[in-house]
Structure formats: structure tokens, C-alpha cells
């Protein structure tokens, strides 16, 4: 019995290559932020649990202008520098 003729293939794993789509990534991110804003504005998600992106941005600006952002940031950085780090060896 003869073997069937083999068809030459350039790259069998070509379908595994990940193609870059920066525009799709950017649109997905913008879409997620818009949906997030809509959910909070329509009241589907309480702002207490998921504040709107614009609300978060406004609070960031307010805290930066009042100087509180830097106070809280310094305290957080100090706490993180004092925290014990897990050792790599056992």
C-alpha cells in the first residue's frame, strides 16, 4: 500500500501566533470605563461599592489640591517599606 502524498506546510503553528491589536485593546478599555460610568450613573451599582470613574478622578484632583493625597501616599509608602518581605529561600 502506498502512503498518501504529503502536502507541504510552511508553519503548522501559525494559528498560535498572537497578533497585536492596539486599537482593539484601547477601545475595549474605553468601553469598559464607559460601561462602568453608566452602571453607577443609572444606579445599577451603588456608588458606595463602585464609585464612578469621573467621581474617582474628581476625588484624586481634590485630594491633590488639598495636599491630602501626598500625606496618604507617604503613609502608604512608609507602611509598605516596613512590611516584612517573604524570603526566597526556605
Backbone torsions as a table, in degrees:
resi	resn	phi	psi	omega
1	UNK	NA	137.7	-178.8
2	UNK	-93.5	147.7	178.1
3	UNK	-76.2	146.8	177.0
4	UNK	-65.4	150.7	-179.9
5	UNK	-66.2	135.7	179.3
6	UNK	-85.4	138.4	177.0
7	UNK	-95.1	123.7	-179.6
8	UNK	-67.1	135.9	179.1
9	UNK	-123.5	130.1	-179.1
10	UNK	-68.6	-54.2	-175.6
11	UNK	-144.4	108.9	-177.3
12	UNK	-72.1	-20.9	-177.3
13	UNK	-102.3	17.1	-177.8
14	UNK	-61.2	-31.1	-179.5
15	UNK	-70.0	-15.0	179.8
16	UNK	-85.8	-12.2	-179.0
17	UNK	-65.3	136.2	179.2
18	UNK	-93.2	119.5	-179.9
19	UNK	-90.2	143.5	-179.2
20	UNK	-85.5	130.6	177.5
21	UNK	-134.2	76.5	-176.5
22	UNK	-63.1	-33.2	-179.8
23	UNK	-66.9	-40.0	179.1
24	UNK	-65.6	-41.4	178.3
25	UNK	-62.1	-44.9	-179.3
26	UNK	-65.3	-42.9	178.6
27	UNK	-64.9	-37.2	177.8
28	UNK	-64.4	-41.4	178.8
29	UNK	-65.5	-46.0	178.9
30	UNK	-63.1	-41.2	178.1
31	UNK	-62.7	-40.9	179.1
32	UNK	-64.0	-40.6	179.2
33	UNK	-67.3	-38.6	178.2
34	UNK	-64.8	-44.2	178.0
35	UNK	-62.6	-41.9	177.9
36	UNK	-58.1	-47.8	179.5
37	UNK	-62.6	-43.5	179.7
38	UNK	-62.7	-43.2	-179.5
39	UNK	-59.4	-40.8	-179.5
40	UNK	-76.4	-37.5	179.9
41	UNK	-68.0	-36.5	179.8
42	UNK	-80.0	-8.3	178.2
43	UNK	81.8	13.1	179.6
44	UNK	-71.5	-28.2	175.9
45	UNK	-126.8	126.8	179.8
46	UNK	-61.8	137.2	-179.4
47	UNK	-63.4	-21.1	176.9
48	UNK	-63.9	-36.5	-177.8
49	UNK	-91.9	-31.1	-179.5
50	UNK	-143.8	85.4	179.6
51	UNK	-62.6	151.4	-178.6
52	UNK	-68.7	153.2	178.1
53	UNK	-58.4	-39.2	179.7
54	UNK	-68.4	-35.4	176.6
55	UNK	-65.1	-40.7	178.4
56	UNK	-65.4	-43.7	179.2
57	UNK	-63.3	-41.7	179.4
58	UNK	-64.2	-41.7	178.5
59	UNK	-65.2	-37.4	176.8
60	UNK	-60.7	-45.4	179.3
61	UNK	-64.1	-44.9	-179.9
62	UNK	-61.0	-44.6	-179.3
63	UNK	-67.5	-35.0	178.1
64	UNK	-67.6	-40.1	-179.9
65	UNK	-68.5	-35.5	-178.6
66	UNK	-83.3	-13.2	-179.2
67	UNK	91.0	-7.2	-179.2
68	UNK	-68.0	-30.1	-179.6
69	UNK	-59.9	-43.6	-176.8
70	UNK	-72.1	-33.2	176.4
71	UNK	-64.3	-48.4	-179.0
72	UNK	-68.4	-37.6	178.1
73	UNK	-64.1	-43.4	178.5
74	UNK	-63.0	-41.0	178.9
75	UNK	-64.6	-41.5	179.3
76	UNK	-65.9	-42.4	178.9
77	UNK	-64.8	-37.4	177.9
78	UNK	-65.0	-44.4	178.9
79	UNK	-62.4	-41.8	-178.2
80	UNK	-70.3	-28.4	178.7
81	UNK	-76.1	-24.4	179.3
82	UNK	-88.6	-14.6	-174.9
83	UNK	-70.7	143.0	-179.9
84	UNK	-69.3	140.0	179.0
85	UNK	-100.8	138.5	178.4
86	UNK	-68.3	140.4	-179.3
87	UNK	-82.7	150.8	-178.6
88	UNK	-77.4	-32.0	-178.4
89	UNK	-99.9	151.9	178.6
90	UNK	-124.6	NA	NA
